[in-house]
Amino acid sequence: MKRLIGAILIISAAVTAGRFAFIELTGLSWFCLSDVEINCPESIEKDKVLEVSKFKIGEPVFGQDFGQAADSLIKIPGIEAVSVKRRLPGSVKIDLEPEAVVLFVKKKKIYGLTRALKLVEIDRPDYYLPVVTGLSEKKTYRYRDNMKLCYSLALYENMESLSRNLSGRLAEIHFRDTRQVELIFDPGGVKVLLPLRNYQESLARLVLLDNKGILGNSGSFDMTAGKMVVKNGV
């Protein structure tokens, strides 16, 4: 029993001494933060990244909160992934990966929409992606706008999985309300009125029509009445 107690005391003393030595060692100027390497999109200022991370130059690297830095950096608009790595003795590397824009969104101006449903500032949109319209003009989301953005993303990704040819010709997703949406296709401006309820079934029928050449390059289709498809204005 005495040997066990003695061993415990020795181990405790060793741990305490090791802890003290670690604190003393990491507190040396050699381990103080002297450089932060930042890789980020050009639209984001590196000074802003450093400010958000709350890393403090001149203070010990081991005393800085890397978890808090990553949590704060991921909240920067347009950022999808964050990597924060310690590089001994006294530097840190931050990598910010931009979110991919999946669709454009037209409000008072054009924004990019990411898969995380974030609106990203777009300086010069060249419309290489479909544009979502029929939303409020404010940048901030409202409940109905958020619902429409969820639907637009789901519609587009579902269409891509069914037919890359059809999704590649999609020019606009226009919401008339929260129950139906109008899809406009290039090159001739074909309009398809689609119900949002059970839209997967309607998209499958639309792909079938396109594959059979029925969709064509002009006219309009109303697919809101069950399986009936009405073509006008050919």
C-alpha positions in Angstrom: 0.0 0.0 0.0 2.8 2.4 0.9 4.5 1.6 -2.4 1.3 2.4 -4.3 0.9 5.7 -2.5 4.6 6.5 -3.1 4.2 5.7 -6.8 1.1 8.0 -7.0 3.0 10.8 -5.4 6.0 10.4 -7.7 3.7 10.4 -10.8 1.8 13.5 -9.5 5.1 15.3 -8.9 6.4 14.4 -12.4 3.1 15.6 -14.0 3.2 18.8 -12.1 6.9 19.4 -13.0 6.2 18.5 -16.6 3.3 20.9 -16.7 5.4 23.7 -15.2 8.2 23.1 -17.6 5.7 23.2 -20.5 4.3 26.5 -19.4 7.7 28.0 -18.9 9.0 26.6 -22.3 6.0 27.7 -24.4 6.1 31.2 -22.7 9.5 31.8 -24.2 9.8 34.5 -26.9 10.8 31.8 -29.4 7.2 30.4 -29.2 5.5 33.8 -29.5 3.4 34.5 -32.5 5.4 36.4 -35.1 3.7 35.7 -38.4 0.2 34.8 -39.7 0.1 33.5 -43.3 -3.4 34.1 -44.8 -4.7 32.6 -48.0 -8.2 33.9 -48.8 -10.3 35.2 -51.8 -9.2 38.6 -53.2 -12.5 40.1 -52.2 -11.7 39.6 -48.5 -9.1 41.9 -46.9 -6.3 40.0 -45.0 -6.3 42.6 -42.2 -10.0 41.8 -41.7 -9.2 38.0 -41.5 -6.6 38.7 -38.9 -9.0 40.9 -36.9 -11.8 38.2 -37.0 -9.4 35.4 -36.0 -8.4 37.4 -32.8 -4.8 36.1 -33.1 -2.5 38.4 -31.3 1.0 39.0 -32.6 3.7 38.9 -29.9 1.8 36.6 -27.6 2.5 32.9 -27.0 1.2 30.6 -29.8 0.0 28.0 -27.4 -2.1 30.5 -25.5 -4.2 31.5 -28.5 -7.7 30.1 -29.1 -7.6 28.2 -32.4 -11.1 26.8 -32.0 -12.6 30.2 -31.5 -10.6 31.5 -34.5 -12.0 28.8 -36.8 -15.6 29.3 -35.5 -15.4 33.1 -36.2 -13.7 32.8 -39.6 -16.4 30.4 -41.0 -19.0 33.1 -40.4 -17.4 35.4 -42.9 -19.8 35.7 -45.9 -18.8 33.6 -48.9 -16.6 31.2 -46.9 -17.3 27.5 -47.1 -14.3 25.9 -45.3 -11.6 27.1 -42.9 -8.2 25.6 -42.0 -6.2 27.0 -39.1 -2.8 25.4 -38.5 -0.1 26.1 -35.9 3.5 26.2 -37.3 6.1 26.0 -34.7 7.9 27.8 -33.3 5.8 31.0 -33.8 3.6 31.2 -36.9 0.0 30.3 -37.9 -1.4 29.5 -41.4 -5.0 30.4 -42.2 -6.7 29.0 -45.4 -10.2 30.3 -46.3 -12.0 28.3 -49.0 -14.7 30.3 -50.9 -18.2 28.9 -51.3 -19.2 27.9 -54.8 -22.0 29.9 -56.3 -24.7 27.5 -57.5 -27.4 30.1 -58.8 -27.8 33.8 -59.2 -30.5 35.6 -57.3 -32.0 38.9 -58.4 -33.2 41.3 -55.8 -32.3 45.0 -56.0 -29.1 43.7 -57.6 -27.6 40.3 -58.5 -26.2 38.0 -55.7 -24.7 34.6 -55.8 -26.5 31.7 -54.0 -24.4 29.0 -52.3 -25.5 25.5 -51.3 -25.5 26.8 -47.7 -28.2 29.3 -48.8 -25.9 32.3 -48.3 -26.1 35.3 -50.6 -22.7 36.4 -51.9 -21.9 39.8 -53.4 -21.2 39.5 -57.1 -19.3 42.4 -58.7 -19.9 41.6 -62.4 -22.3 38.6 -63.0 -22.0 37.2 -66.5 -25.1 35.0 -66.1 -23.4 31.7 -66.6 -25.9 30.3 -64.1 -29.7 30.5 -64.0 -31.2 33.5 -62.2 -33.8 33.2 -59.5 -36.5 35.9 -59.6 -39.8 36.7 -58.0 -38.3 37.5 -54.6 -38.5 40.6 -52.4 -36.0 43.3 -53.2 -34.4 43.3 -49.7 -31.1 41.4 -49.3 -32.2 40.0 -46.0 -34.3 36.9 -46.0 -38.0 36.7 -45.2 -39.7 33.4 -44.6 -41.2 33.2 -48.1 -38.0 34.2 -49.8 -36.0 31.6 -47.8 -38.6 28.9 -48.8 -38.2 30.0 -52.5 -34.4 29.8 -52.3 -34.6 26.3 -50.8 -37.0 25.3 -53.7 -34.8 26.8 -56.4 -31.7 25.0 -55.2 -33.6 21.7 -54.9 -35.1 22.2 -58.3 -31.8 23.0 -60.0 -29.9 20.1 -58.4 -32.7 17.7 -59.1 -32.8 18.7 -62.7 -29.0 18.4 -63.0 -29.2 14.8 -61.7 -31.9 14.0 -64.3 -30.6 15.8 -67.3 -27.4 18.0 -67.7 -28.6 19.0 -71.1 -31.9 20.5 -69.7 -30.3 22.1 -66.6 -27.6 23.6 -68.9 -30.3 25.4 -70.9 -32.2 26.7 -67.8 -32.0 30.5 -67.9 -34.4 31.6 -65.2 -36.4 30.3 -62.2 -39.3 32.7 -61.6 -41.5 32.3 -58.6 -45.1 33.4 -59.2 -45.9 32.5 -55.6 -45.0 29.8 -53.1 -47.0 27.2 -55.0 -45.8 27.4 -58.5 -42.7 28.4 -60.4 -42.0 29.3 -64.0 -38.9 27.8 -65.7 -37.5 29.6 -68.7 -35.1 27.8 -71.0 -32.7 28.9 -73.7 -32.2 29.3 -76.6 -35.8 30.2 -77.6 -37.3 31.2 -74.2 -39.5 28.1 -73.7 -41.6 28.7 -70.6 -42.7 25.9 -68.3 -45.2 26.4 -65.4 -44.4 23.9 -62.7 -46.2 23.1 -59.4 -43.9 23.1 -56.4 -45.8 20.3 -54.8 -44.3 17.0 -56.0 -42.0 18.9 -58.3 -39.8 15.8 -58.7 -42.5 14.0 -60.6 -43.1 17.1 -62.8 -39.3 17.4 -63.5 -39.1 13.7 -64.5 -42.0 14.3 -67.0 -40.3 17.4 -68.3 -37.1 15.6 -69.0 -39.0 12.9 -70.8 -40.7 15.6 -73.0 -37.3 17.1 -73.7 -35.7 13.7 -74.6 -38.6 13.1 -77.1 -38.1 16.5 -78.7 -41.5 17.7 -77.6 -40.2 20.6 -75.5 -38.6 22.2 -78.6 -37.3 25.8 -78.6 -40.5 27.9 -78.3 -43.9 28.0 -76.7 -45.1 27.5 -73.2 -46.1 24.5 -71.1 -48.5 24.3 -68.1 -47.7 21.3 -65.9 -49.7 22.4 -62.9 -52.8 20.3 -63.8 -51.6 16.8 -63.0 -50.2 15.0 -66.0 -51.8 17.4 -68.5 -49.3 19.4 -70.6 -50.6 22.3 -72.6 -48.5 23.9 -75.3 -49.4 27.3 -76.6 -47.9 29.9 -78.8 -45.8 27.7 -81.0 
